Amino acid sequence: MTCDLHALCFDAHDPVRLARFWAGVLGWETTGDPRDGVALLPDDDTGFRLRFLPTREQKSGQNPVHFDLKSTSPEEQRETVARALELGARHIDVGQRPEEGHVVLADPEGNEFCVSEAGNRFLAECGFIGALACDGSQKVGYFWSEALGWPLVWDQDEETAIRSPLGGPKITWGGPPLMPKTGKDRLHFDLVPSPGGDQQAEVDRLVSLGATRVDIGQGEVGWVVMADPDGHEFCVLPTR
């Protein structure tokens, strides 16, 4: 058995505003969310939704996960950047070099994302969300490949990437050096057991792969909070 990637969740001070921003950037539709948040439903092969959940916590440090948005031409890159800026994004400097062709932006709550240069061969077969680029070790790339049942599509120099057999974005891990973890991650994955699966059986399987159960003050809830081998949180939701 494996888990399905149900959602990428954003902790947000204003979930409605942040969802509106990303709906405008991606062209996705909004819907309600059972945890007092807002969700966006993909209209392509992305395969998972985005969820925006309320929090009072302040952002601390650079996120370990960010979008790489694909550009098929220089004109599309300029259009994507202009649209994001009009919706409330801003340019930021995370140490990118002038010769690098991608543009680094932050959404209205400071979450980093990149708009790739045209002709990026690594993202060529992917959709508009080309990749979820993650800070992480080779070991955690192997963990997520086993957890989701997605094959490795890159494994070189301690950098790894996986992609669903059904398509959608790649999930990548850049290898060492890893960023120091500063509090709870503002972005995390929500997993659900595959059809016919069981939540507790999936939790046990993920533990056997190297995950741990963690307490972030969630109290009595229907989902299980866990951390991958690099210590980044994710949730296992009840069986659908």
C-alpha positions, -999 to +999 in steps of 0.1 A: +000+000+000+010+036-005-004+070+004-018+096-020-007+132-019-039+150-012-028+185-007+000+210-002-010+231+028-001+267+035-003+282+070-017+317+064-026+347+084-053+355+058-062+322+041-088+339+018-064+365+006-036+341+000-059+316-018-071+345-040-035+353-049-026+317-059-059+313-077-050+343-098-015+331-105-025+295-113-060+300-127-075+274-103-109+275-087-115+280-050-136+258-028-144+255+009-122+235+034-134+215+064-107+231+087-119+267+084-096+273+055-098+276+017-088+252-010-079+254-046-087+226-070-063+219-099-076+221-135-046+201-149-027+170-141-012+184-108-029+157-089-032+175-055-050+206-042-037+236-023-051+243+011-048+275+030-052+271+068-054+298+095-025+304+118-012+332+141+024+320+139+049+344+122+070+332+093+106+325+104+133+320+079+131+307+043+106+280+036+120+246+028+095+241+000+087+264-029+071+263-064+091+264-096+066+277-122+074+267-158+079+292-187+076+280-222+089+313-236+105+346-224+071+363-230+053+338-208+079+343-180+074+381-182+036+376-182+037+353-152+059+377-132+038+407-141+006+389-132+020+378-098+033+413-090-001+428-099-018+403-075+005+412-046+039+394-051+072+411-047+108+405-059+131+390-033+168+381-030+176+346-017+212+346-030+204+339-067+232+348-091+226+374-118+234+349-146+206+326-134+175+330-156+148+323-131+129+351-112+125+348-074+093+362-059+074+361-027+036+359-023+017+383-001+027+364+031+063+360+021+063+325+008+091+322-018+085+309-054+104+309-087+093+316-122+117+296-144+135+307-174+123+295-208+138+263-221+144+247-186+148+211-198+143+196-163+108+210-163+100+206-200+076+177-196+058+192-166+028+216-165+027+252-152+037+240-117+069+224-129+082+214-095+079+216-058+116+223-049+124+211-014+154+215+009+163+179+018+187+150+019+190+121-005+176+099+022+144+120+024+140+117-014+142+080-011+116+081+018+091+101-002+095+078-033+086+048-011+059+067+008+040+079-023+050+051-047+064+076-071+096+066-090+128+085-088+133+105-119+166+120-107+193+107-084+227+123-088+252+141-065+228+136-035+200+155-054+168+135-059+135+140-077+103+120-079+072+123-101+038+107-101+033+080-128+002+100-137+022+132-145+021+165-127+050+184-111+082+169-099+091+170-062+128+177-058+153+177-029+186+196-034+209+177-010+234+192+014+240+217+028+206+217+044+190+248+059+185+249+096+150+242+107+133+272+124+101+262+140+071+245+124+071+245+086+046+269+070+040+245+041+034+208+046+019+178+028-014+162+036-015+125+027-045+101+026-044+063+025-049+049-010-084+035-017-089+005+005-061+015+029-062+022+066-049+053+084-032+034+112-017+009+089-003+037+068+011+055+098+029+022+108+042+018+073+056+053+072+073+048+106+089+017+092+103+039+063+118+064+087+091+088+097+082+097+133+050+108+150+053+144+164+033+166+187+030+202+175+001+209+200-026+195+177-045+180+205-073+154+198-077+155+160-086+130+133-053+133+115-019+121+125+010+146+125+043+131+115+078+142+104+099+128+076+135+117+081+147+153+078+122+165+105+097+182+082+061+178+093+033+162+073-001+149+081-019+116+074-056+122+071-083+096+078-093+072+051-116+087+025 
